[in-house]
Amino acid sequence: MIEYENLALLNAPFFEEYTKSFDKVLKSGWYILGQSVKQFEEEFATYNKAPHCIGVASGLDAITFSIAAFDFEKGSEIIVPSNTYIATILSVMQNGMKPVLVEPNIETYNIDPKQIEASITNKTKAIVVVHLYGKACDMDPIMALCKKYNLKLIEDCAQSHGATYKGKHTGTFGEFGAFSFYPTKNLGALGDAGAVVCNDDGLSKIIKRLRNYGSDVKYYNEIVGYNSRLDELQAAFLSIKLKKLDAINQHKRDLANIYLNNLKSDFIKPKVDKDYFDVYHIFSIRHEKRNELKEYLFRNDIKTEIHYPVSPSKQNALKGMLDEYDFPISEKIHETTLSLPISYFHTQTDIIRVVEVMNKF
């Protein structure tokens, strides 16, 4: 069986270093906001060529705090892609804001800059872009819109560690870049973890307060905050894996090229463009008979996933909370997308086997 993902196999190359790091943190006696968090924050900021990185407990909190830092008036509108994972939308709603959904580009699956402007009103305060599947959004026209309408820009980089647009890392275009280190990510921890990358000293300070009860100094609280701190152990593990992030990304790019060069044209493959350095957190193809294809592959000992089977506008949790619009492009993606195996533990032989089986479908 070719598994879609296996976290034990993915992390096996790091076990020895993880064990040493665990012992070091354990014996240090310092388990919250200690040296491991400080070290990872500095290393991840350097990796992204950004002045600041603030570790938090999850990717959801990273986006939520990025929005909260601006203290927008309640009920303000924030634009998000209509096919994103629900976390992006929850972060808007948990701040008392209104999410305004905009359709993606059918070829890139990222928010379509050509459709954003029609959704901007005098209540619009920010755009949250999502670099979905490990591909950067089309940032030049998005940045131009933010400048034209004086909008804040927040990047959801949960799936784009190391991805670039015209040589610049995702997470460094807007005021904030929000990262998740969920275990399946290209840079994954061994539990929940996240971070905010930031270019502004003042905004960075606000995020640090928000993650730690609104406090700069223990027992002295400046704002209403949260308890959302990157764990010392997870930070230590992330520092180890960060050293290999470029190698992980290249491995996944090599596997992606096997798919791109050998899958027959029946399958709609990810778009490739020279301006984009894609890191393929997910390798998603589309097919009109997606469900039959998924079952066929499983019968042939190949596991796949669907990211995501239900669009945000159709989720029970959001019924009556979003504008009643149709999102046909988003729905088309959700109905036809299928994620193929492309983990760090997969070999080229595994992927060649997947291609051979798929091309017989």
Buried (B, 14 or more C-beta within 10 A) or exposed (E): EBBBBBEEEBBEBBEEBBEEBBEEBEEEEEEEBBBBBEBBBEBBBEBBEBBBBBBBBBBBBBBBBBBBBBEBEEEBBBBBBBBBBBBBBBBBBBBEBBBBBBBBBBEBBBBBBEBBBEBBEEBBBBBBBBBBBBBBBBBEBBBEBBEEBEBBBBBBBBBBBBBBBEEBBBBBBBBBBBBBBBBBBBBBBBBBBBBBBBBBEEBBBBBBBBBBBBBEEEEEBEEEBBEBBBBBBBBBBBBBBBEBBEEBBEBBBEBBBBBBEBBEEEBBBBBEEEEBBBBBBBBBBBBEEBEEBBEBBEEBEBBBBBBBEEBBBBBEEBEEEBEEEEBEBBBBBBBBBBBBBBBBBBEEEBBBBBBEBBEEB
